[in-house]
Amino acid sequence: MEEGKKCPICGCKEIGKGRHYAQGSMFPLKGIFNTGSQVIADICTKCGHILSMRVKNPEKFKL
């Protein structure tokens, strides 16, 4: 559970984490052969609202 976060939809303070696999990965715009990164999301455990999304390895996106 994420401390200090609150769902803007239902007000729940129990926020979990989830991640995309396979086709859900994010890839850099430049470079065909670059490997991607998993996308991590903060998710409300009551209503399912996604509060935020970010890549696990942001360094892969430096130009």
N, C-alpha and C positions, 0 to 999 in steps of 0.2 A: 504494500500500500504506500502511496506517495503522501508524505507529510505536507500539510499546509495547502494542498490543492482542494478545490471544491468545484463540483459540476455546475456550470452556469444554467443548465436546463432544469435539473431536479433538486439541486442543493446538496446532493450526497457528497460525503467527504471520503468515501472509500473508493480510491482510484487505483486500478490495477494497470498492468503493463501487458502489451501484446506485440507480436511482430509478424511481418509478412515473410513468406518464403517463396522461392522460385520466381514466378512472374511478378511478385510483389516487390522485388528488389528495385532499387533506384540505381541508374547508371549515368555516368557523366555524359554530357551532350557531345563532347569531342572525344574521339578515339573509339574505334569500333571494337578493339580487343581489350578494352579496360574491363576489369572485374567490377561488379557493382557492390552495393552494401545493403544489408538488411534495413528495413524501415521499422522503427520502434514507435509504438503509440502508447499514450496514456489514455485509459478508457474508464469511464464511469461504470462501476460494478452494479449499479441499480438500473439505469436506463440505457446503457450502451453508448452514450455520446462519446465521441473521440475528442478529447481536450487538446491534444497536440500530437504531432508526428515529427520524427527526426531520423536521420540516417545514423547507423551504428558507427560507421567509419567516415567521418566528414573529410578527413585528409585526402581521400580518393578523389575529391572534387576540386582540388586546387588546380589552377591553370598552369 
